[in-house]
Amino acid sequence: MGYYDAKASADFKNKINSPGKKLYENADAKMKAEVDKHAADLNKKFKGCN
């Protein structure tokens, strides 16, 4: 990805401005474990649905 392509990249925008990612990074271990469990459950439920 070139410099100018970065403006249109969702991945690039998320790395800079993702409030969810920042909340997760700042959460304690108990909260991260709960979030990870929900994410794994959703992944199992919807895997292959794209």
N, C-alpha and C positions, 0 to 999 in steps of 0.2 A: 504494500500500500504506500503510495507516494504521499508527500506532504499535503497536497491539495485534496486527495481522496479522504483524508482523515476527517474533514468537516462533515462528510456525509456518512461516516461510519458509526453505527450504533454502538459497537464495541468501544470505540475511542471515546464517545460521549459518556458511556457508562463508567469508564475508568476515571473520568474526571468528576462527573456530577452525580454519581449514583448515591442517593441518600440511603437506600436500603443496604448497599454494600458498606457504607460508613457506619450505619447503625449496627450491622452484624459484626464488623471488625471491633467495635467498641463494647459489644455485649460481653457479659460474663460467661463462664464456661457452661453454667446451667442453661442459660437462655440459648446459647449456640447449639447445645445438644437438642433442645426442644425444636428449634428451627430446622436442624439437620434431619430430625425424625420426620417432621412434616414434609420436608422437601423429598425425602426418600419415599414416603407414602405416595405423594403426588407423582413422582417419577414412575413408580410401579403401576399406578392407576392409568396414567396417560401415555406410557411408553409405546411408541409406534403409532401415535394418533396424528402425526404431522403430515 
